[in-house]
Amino acid sequence: MRSILALYILVCLGPVCAAGVAAAATVADEVKRLRTEANELDAAVTLAQQYLDANPELTLDRQRVHYELGATLYAAKDYTAAANAFRALVADYSTTALDKADEAFVVDDAQFYVGVIEHYFGDRAKGIEGYTEAIDDFPKSNRRPQALMLLAGVYEQDGEKAKALGRFKQLVAEHPKSEQAPEAQLHVGHLLRADGKLDEAIAAFQGIPKDWPDTRHAPMALLNANRTLMEQELKEAEASDVQKDDVICNEDAILANVKLLMEKYGKSEEVTQVMQDLINYYSSPVQLVRDSETLANVKPIVDWLREHKPGARQTLRATCEYAVMLDRDHLDEALAELDWTADFAREANDESLLFDVEFARARVLSQAGRTDEAREIWTKLLERASTDHLADEIRLILVTLDPIEERLLKLDEIANDEQRQRDIRSTAMMLLAVDHYREDRYEEAKSLVDEIVANYADTVSVYAAKSLRDTLKGLLDVPIENRGDYVRR
């Protein structure tokens, strides 16, 4: 005969188990509560597993409990067990006659998380497989845009650019209203730009503020659209073998993007970056000559930055660049601009910016003929140079302050030193060419700029070399006795 206590327990457990079978949603809710609110993961796993063992029939309610088990194991960072639970769910329920339109149908979510777990914590190849199955097997899943985004990202990280581009484009085309679409379009632009398809990249970037104007990706898209437009001009300059300033074909489009950015996204952090890019766009890559037109374009940009973004790093760096552009007749103004910038840098305890301010100050003083003061500043900065490359740049500048014949010998030595970095060598060659030009040694200067254009096209010196080469071509075509008149013209 059973004890009274045993009978009492059976009587009490009967309705509880029956309620559990009849109201599995309650069990699923409780598992979820234990996982998300109480953070009692072991209890959640135990409750879910007990229910699954006691209720083998494949129902929507049981499926939800199974899903919560996988989610709890994931939260507990037991990724292998979580993946196995989600895989078992997919295997059990993907071919059943359950209502796939029901909110409780979570096979697609389970398949998605199989991909996530393998991607981040297991086998990337299996992650790709998991995402692909989630995309292909569940075309109406709400997880599909996420799966496409993550799959494209894996391909992009692995260097599979064509596959990444295809998936990003698929996401935009099939789910244009998803929260992932504008970011996917941004990736489309980056991949096209990297592939040299600049027209398509520009269109992709400019489509974001048009189709998704209220997203955080819109100002970033305008920034990248402008950078691609500027790159396109440089490419056309290289293709036509002329200097950058002779190919200004995208200015209207660039300024239209700036206008839109200012009007609609004026408070975004991209504003200062776009304005700094615009300064670079209007400035010569190597400022060997002061250009009044450049100053006229740059000054309003610097003024705007100083008024609206006075403490931003781009503003302070832009002020340094502007100061360097001023000629010796505006020395006091240039030094005042640098003092203003230095005050902000000191207040922010920004040693890097202070270094740049002093570097710019030395350039300004050197341009004004105060070479001893410039040499003293650069010599002190040499001790503070953060990299060997920067130190080499300063040493190269110090050479330019030496007397002409000594300078020519040192520059020639650097230009022919194969142990030096390419941009240091090409800069030395360019400075040597300028010195030859100033000393009326046009053939020597022409030989150097031709070598830079031919063999150092990947360095910044190439633009200055092309500019000087064009001048030298004209000079060398003029009889020696008439070259003075040519130069004056």
Buried (B, 14 or more C-beta within 10 A) or exposed (E): EEEEEEEEEEEEEEEEEEEBBEEBEEBBBBBBEBBEEEEBBEBBBBBBBEBBEEBEEEBBBBBBBBBBBBBBBBBBEBBEBBBBBBBBBBEBBBEBEBEBEEEBBBBBBBBBBBBBBBBEBBEEEBBBBBBBBBBEEBEEBEBBBBBBBBBBBBBBEEEBBEBBBBBBBBBBEBBBEBEBBBBBBBBBBBBBBEEEBBEBBBBBBBBBBEBBEEBEBBBBBBBBBBBBBBBBBEEBBBEEEBBBBEBBEBBEBBEBBBEBBBEBBEEBEBBBBBBBBBBBBBBBBBBEEBBEEBBEBBBEBBEBBBEBBEEBBBBBBBBBBBBBBBBEEBBEEBBEBBEBBBEBBEEEEBEEBBBBBBBBBBBBBBBBEBBEBBBEBBEEBBEBBEEEEBBBBBBBBBBBBBEEEEBBEBBBEBBEEEEBBEBBBBBBBBBBBBBBBEEEBBEBBBBBBBBBBEBBBEBBBBBBBBBBBBBBEEBEEBEEEEBEEEEEE
